Amino acid sequence: MPTAQRGRSSSTQIVVVLLLFFVASACGLDGRRRSVCFLGFKRKEPYLLEFGGKAVKEESKKMAPIMRRIERQYKTRIVRFDIYSDAAAYRLWLLLDKSPRGASLCGGLPFYYNRKTGAIICGPTTTENFEAWAAGEDHKTALPPPLYVFFLSLFDSQYS
C-alpha cells in the first residue's frame, strides 16, 4: 500500500501505528481492564476488534446484527478497522494475524480479535460462536454459518 500518496509524514504514521497498538494491547499487569477517561466520563476500553474492508462488505453486513447484539449485551463497542483505506490498520491486522512461529493464523477477512484473550475468528460465523468468542469462552476459529443461510442470502440478493 503506497503511503507517499496520502501526504502523511513517517512520524505521523509511527504515531498512528503506536496508537493502534495501544488500542490492541493486552490488559494491564494486574489483569483488570483499564478505563479510559474521555471528557471526564470514565468508560471501559473496547476490547473487541473487527478488521474488514470494501472487499468483504457483504460478509460484514451479515455479521452486523450479531455484532450490535454483542455490543449491547457486553456494554462495549466493537472497534472496526478498514484495512484497505488505512495503512496503519493493515499493519496492525498483519501483526495480530501471526502465530508465534510467524505464520498467518487466518489470512482472510473479516478478522475478529479479542484483546482480553487474544482469541480470533476468521470470517463470518454463527451467533453462538461469536458470543463465546466475545465472552472469552471456548469457540471455533473458523465456523461458517450453516449453508442453508448462505444459499438463502444468495437467492435474496438475486431476486431483490
N, C-alpha and C positions, 0 to 999 in steps of 0.2 A: 504494500500500500504506500504510494508516494505521499510523503508528508510535506515536502517542499512546496507543493501546490497550495497547501492550506494556509500558509503565511504565519505559522507559529514558529517561534524560536525553539531551539533544542532545550533551553532551560525551562520554558513553559511546558513542553512535553514531559520533561522529567518530573515537574511538579504535579502534573495531571496523573502520571503513572503512579507516583508515590501516594497521591490522594486516593486513587482507586485501590491501591494495595492496602491502604489503611482500612478502607471500607470492607475489603475482602479478608482482612486479617482475622486470626482466631481470637477467642475470648481472652481476657486478662489472665494473669498468672493465678489469681485466686479462684478461677473457674466461674466467676459470676459474669453475667453480661454487663458491659459498660452502658452508661446512659450518656446521651448527647444532650447538651443544653443549647437550645435554639431560642433566642429572644426571651430568655428567662423561663421557658417552659421545658421541663425535663421530660424526655421520652426515651423509649428503648430504641437502640440502634436496630436497623433492619439487618437480618442475618440470612435472608433467602435471596439468591441472585438468579436471574434468568439472562442467558446470552442468546440472542437471536438476530434477526435482520430481515431484509427485504425478501431474501430467497426462501425463508421459512414462514412467511406471513400467514399462510393458511393453517399450518400446524399451531402456531402461537394463538391464532384466533380461536381454534378449537379448545385450547387449554385455558383461555381467558376466564370462563365461568368458574372453573375449578380453582384457578388462582385467586379470583375475587373472594371465593368462599373461604379459602385458607387464610387470606389476609384478614377477613372479619373474625374468623374463628380464633386465630392466634394474636390478634390485635397488633399486627406488624405489617410491613409493606414489603412486597417483593420488588427488589431493585432490578430494573430492566436495562440491558445494555444492547445497543445495536452495533455489532462488530463490523458491519460494512461501512458505516459512516464515521466511526470513531476508532482511530488507530490505537489509542491507549486501551480501549475496551478489548480490541482484538488481541493485544499483547497480554492483557490480564487473563483472557479466555485461554490463550495458549499456555500460560503459566499454571492455571488451575486444572487444565485437562492433561496433566502429566502424571505418570506413575513415578514411584521412587527411582525406577530404572530409566526414566526419560521417555518411555513410550506413551503414546496417546491413549487415554482411557476410553474416550468416546469418539472424538473426531468429527462428530456431527452436531447439528443444531435442530431444535433448540436444546440448550445445555443448561441444566439447573444445578446450582451449587448451594449447599447448606454450610454456612460459615461455622456454626456451632460444632458440627460433627465431621465436616469435610466430606459428607456424602454427596453423591452426584446422581442425576438421572439424565439419560440420553434420550432425547426425543419425546414425543407425546406419550402419555401413559394413562393408566386408569386412575380414577378418583381415589380409590383405596390406597394405591401405591404412592400417589402424590401426598396424601395425608400422612402416611407412615414416614415418608422422607422428611416432611416438614416438622414432624414431631420428634425426629431423631430415632425412630424405631427401625427395625429390620425392614428392608424393602428390596425390590429388584432394581438393578441399574438400568436395564432395558426391558420394559414390559409394555409393549404397544397395546393400545385399546383393542377390544375384540374386532375381528374382521367385519362382522356384520355392520358395526357402526361406521367403519371405513367405507363399506360399499354403499350404505345409505347416504353418507355425505357426498359420494360421487354422483348418485342419482339426484340429490337435492341441487347440487351445483349445475348439473347438466340441464335440468328442466326448470330452473328458476329464471 
